[in-house]
Structure formats: C-alpha cells, structure tokens
Amino acid sequence: MNDIEITLPSIEEAYGDKNGKNRLSVIDNSWKNCLITDLAILTGGNVEDLSEYKEWYFWTKSFNNKRPCCVFNQLNYTDYRGCCVIDPFNRIMIIRPLLLLPDDLFKQLSTYSTKLNSKVDVVDFGEYPQFATSVELQKELTKEFENNKLNRTGKTYTFDMCQYDDYGTRFKPFTYYEYEYKGKKYICVRMNNKVNRLFDIFNKNMLLSNNHKYSNGDFVWVEVTPLTWLLDKEKKLLISKNGLLYGIRFGMQGCIDYKKSEIFMYLHKYLLPEIMQNINLNNFLTFSDENFSFFENMLKDISVEDREEYLAALNKLKNESNKVRK
C-alpha cells in the first residue's frame, strides 16, 4: 500500500483550464454515469435532484484566492456554475478520490477493465460502504443485530462524528464496525444530515436508492461492495466513479496547504487503508516480461490440433490472474 498514492483531482484535472478544456477525458466522458452514494447522503450530502444521476460538488486539491476549489459533477457546465471556491471549514463537499498506482499494478488492473460507455473503461478495486440495502433486509439485519447474531469481520470504517453544520470543530473520528451476514458485509450508519422529514419540500433529499425516506438520526444498513474506478490509461490513474462521502472539512479557516489539511490526513490515515483492507496486495500477480513472452510465444503459432495445450495455457493464465483478490 506504500506504493499506492491517494489524492484529490486538481482543478485542471476535474474541470479544465480557464477555457474549460484539458480536463481528464474519463471525467469529461462519464459525468452522466456518476452517482452520489447513499453513504454520501447519510454523511451529510444535499442532493439537488433524483434523476438517474444526482448532482453534487466534489473537493479538489487546488486553491484560488487562498480558498480551496470544488467542482460541480454536471461537467456539461462550462461557466461559473461548474467551478467555485469555498471556505475550507465547510462540510458540504463530497470526496471523490484519485489513485496513483505502480506501473505493474496499473497494467494488471487494466486487464480486468470493462466498459462504462463507449469512451470510458472502469475497474473494481477495493471495497467501501456505498448503497443502502432493501427495506426488507434493513429489518432483517436489525433483528439479527439486536439478537447478537451478527458477527464482526474485524474491519472498520471511519467518518467524522461532528454535526453537518459544525464548521468550527476539527475532525473527530467515529468508527463503524463491519458485520457479515449470509456471505455479505454491512455497516450500520447513523444519518447525519440537515434535512427533516417534517418538511415535505425537503423529503426528496432523504430518498435513498432503496426507495425509502430517512431523516437525521436514523440508522441505516449500508452494504460494503467493490469500488468502481474510472480507468485513465493516458494518465495512468484511477478516479472513483461515484462520490463516496460527505462531512469531511478541507481544514480550518486559513488552510492554504493541501498536504497540511484535514482532508489530506483523512485520505491517508483512514480512507485509503479502509478501501484496501479487504485486499491483500501480496496476492496480486505481477507478470514479468518472461511470463508475457512465454504465453505470447505459446499462443502465437497455436493450431486447432493443439487445442488442449491452448486451453491449458489459457486456464493457467486465468487461475493465476484470479489471485488478485483474497
């Protein structure tokens, strides 16, 4: 994990230059496919609509006029609505991390990528709590938990325990335990969001992907699932397809150094280790040049008559590649 760097996109990567050009092509070609997760809503996200994608701002690591910049997910905007600066003590921006990987690991993951659309490849890497379970499973998990029948996996996830509107308090970690039930993993998150069910005008903001409405203080079971990343083969980086969570400040008022910010600390101390905790990097197969040459030479001159040897070679490659996960 020491060779994997987690960061935030720069304003140029996320939004582009002054003319709205030169942003990462994977962001430019995928904004319609990107979602805000239920976890993000539970940790303070204010959703502006409930169409097939949700609109949201996410943090960048860049500054303008000594204030951090954020970018609107609807990147068809090329005017002022697409990019803004905000006081660093705000807790209302989403985290959308970016990963820089060693060349061999990036090359390995690229072989498992699939198509998000005609222009963007995606790959699953790591795990994180993202979307609420069905209402029926919510009740079932709660009952099992109350009867002490759920087993902890030993893994945890950490968010800020401060209220969504507490701008003056530094990051206070609160740990949620991961539980296993029927072969899947879950955490139970307490909603920390300003929207109140009493006001119908705001009700849509509490509607999660399970089509159920929740209000501040409710406990919601969220499934831990593989994280999907946009694969940028040109820049050799990954950026999360979805916005993962809210509630983390950039830093105190006057913070103008990304590497000394609260969000930098959170990314490295909590988010990256928690994303990676279900992966054993030692199990990743790093093919040497000799390995690749062996398979290339074997398959290059294969004939129909040698089908058994052909299949044996492919099966060996497949079995070794399956070591990517635990």
Secondary structure, DSSP 8 states (H G I E B T S, - for coil): -TT-EEE---HHHHT-STTS-S--HHHHTTGGG--B-HHHHHTT---S--SSS---EEEEEEEETTEEEEEES-TT--SGGGEEE--TT----BB--EEE--HHHHHHHHTT-EESSSS-EEEEEEEEEEEE--HHHHHHHHHHHHTT--EEEEEEEEEE-S-TT--SS---EEEEEEEEETTEEEEEEE---S--TT-GGGGGGGB-TTS-B--TT-EEEEEEEEEEEEEETTTTEEEESSB-B----S-STT---GGGSHHHHHIIIIIHHHHHTT--GGGS----HHHHHHHHHHHHT--GGGHHHHHHHHHHHHHHHGGG--
